[in-house]
Amino acid sequence: MNGKSIRKTIAGSGIGRIVQPAYVQVSQRVRLARNVIYDARRFLRWSFTVRRPLTQDQMRASLVMVYHSLEKGLAFSNPRPKFGREKADRLISLLRQYADRFGCDHYLSTSVNVLQAYHDFNVATGHIYEPAMKAIEQLKSNFPEIGTIETGGTRQITRDAISAATGFDFGVFCETRHSVRHFAQREIEQETIESIIRWAQKTPSVCNRQSCRVHVFTDTESKKLALSHQNGNRGFGHEAGAVFIVTSDLQHFHNPSERFQCWIDGGMFAMSLLYAIHSLQMGACALNWSATYERDIAMRRAVGIPDNEIVIMMIALGHLPDDLKVAQSTRKNLDEVIRWH
């Protein structure tokens, strides 16, 4: 007898009014437990909390996590001499491991550049750090191409440059962004989609690890397949010029304290995508993915989302028609949102 039959039997009996609420409560708790176990299993499997040896993606995230802590220190107005020696030692160890296993790439080059900036700072303050100097010399000797990449460390900018780039009314920009459920039937060019995602890459993320991914669907059948697993797009999803599935890669997270970080980083990244779309005078609708593990598994299998990526949300986007209607949703009063301390 399945769950549906059991519920019908209970409901039809004289004690149904007493037993059924208890049965529903227990059933909901069991479903919650199954979903929690589903999330916990995937975090343990793909984060680098306990996994050894680390995958290349996990080692890249480790490099970024450590070198960015040095970058942050170097970006202070008055860095403390000899700061971050433990982090520098850790970075040197990771660099050697990464170079031995995977050779030279953008991650190795950037990490070496950060270590070089850290070494130069120490030299300028009269504190030569021999381990850093030796590691830099060895890695640059083994991989001459390291010097061709100029990322990592710090760079100087001015307030005037920021002011020149932000001289517009952000309040009006925000007020004119809506969830759009009516799209013009025009194709979205690949270059436009790439620009949207490139701009969203400036979103802050924990230790600058940049865990987010965007799965892009543009042809009719792939859009239909992706949207068929999400109920909130009925009546308008078929009009979208493209569909994004925003994910966050669990391989970028380190310990139990980061078990929810994928949703934090992923949510901010998704908002940046929505603002980038709006900046191009296009429309978008964020599509909720608060799914049970059964639906999550089914959608992943259908469209090819790997197990190591957490699905944050879907986004339907497209060009705007000349005229359209949007929901006139009220916003809470500020005194319901602000808590002054």
KAMO-V441973 format. One record per backbone hydrogen bond with DSSP energy under -1.0 kcal/mol. NH is the residue of the N-H (numbers start at 1). CO is the residue of the C=O. Records with the same first field share a line. If there is no record, write none. Layout:
NH: CO + CO
This chain:
6: 2
7: 3
8: 4
9: 5
10: 6
11: 7
12: 8
13: 10
16: 13
18: 15
19: 15
20: 16
23: 19
24: 20
25: 21
26: 22
27: 23
28: 24
29: 25
30: 26
31: 27
32: 28
33: 29
34: 30
35: 31
36: 32
37: 33
38: 34
39: 35
40: 36
41: 37
42: 38
43: 39
44: 40
45: 41
46: 42
47: 43
48: 253
59: 55
60: 56
61: 57
62: 58
63: 59
64: 60
65: 61
66: 62
67: 63
68: 64
70: 66
71: 67
72: 68
73: 69
74: 70
75: 71
76: 73
83: 80
88: 84
89: 85
90: 86
91: 87
92: 88
93: 89
94: 90
95: 91
96: 92
97: 93
98: 94
99: 95
100: 96
101: 97
102: 98
103: 99
109: 105
110: 106
111: 107
112: 108
113: 109
114: 110
115: 111
116: 112
117: 113
118: 114
119: 115
120: 116
121: 117
122: 118
123: 119
124: 120
125: 121
126: 123
127: 122
133: 129
134: 130
135: 131
136: 132
137: 133
138: 134
139: 135
140: 136
141: 137
142: 138
143: 139
146: 143
147: 144
148: 145
149: 146
162: 158
163: 159
164: 160
165: 161
168: 166
170: 168
173: 169
174: 170
175: 171
176: 172
177: 174
180: 284
184: 319
186: 184
193: 189
194: 190
195: 191
196: 192
197: 193
198: 194
199: 195
200: 196
201: 197
202: 199
203: 200
208: 205
209: 206
213: 247
215: 245
217: 243
223: 219
224: 220
225: 221
226: 222
227: 223
228: 224
229: 226
230: 227
234: 231
236: 233
237: 233
239: 236
240: 237
241: 317
242: 317
243: 217
244: 315
245: 215
246: 313
247: 213
248: 310
249: 211
250: 308
252: 249
253: 250
258: 255
259: 256
261: 258
264: 260
265: 261
266: 262
267: 263
268: 264
269: 265
270: 266
271: 267
272: 268
273: 269
274: 270
275: 271
276: 272
277: 273
278: 274
279: 275
281: 278
282: 277
283: 318
285: 316
287: 314
291: 289
296: 292
297: 293
298: 294
299: 295
300: 296
301: 297
302: 298
303: 299
304: 300
305: 300
309: 306
310: 248
312: 246
313: 246
314: 287
315: 244
316: 285
317: 242
318: 283
329: 327
336: 333
337: 334
338: 334
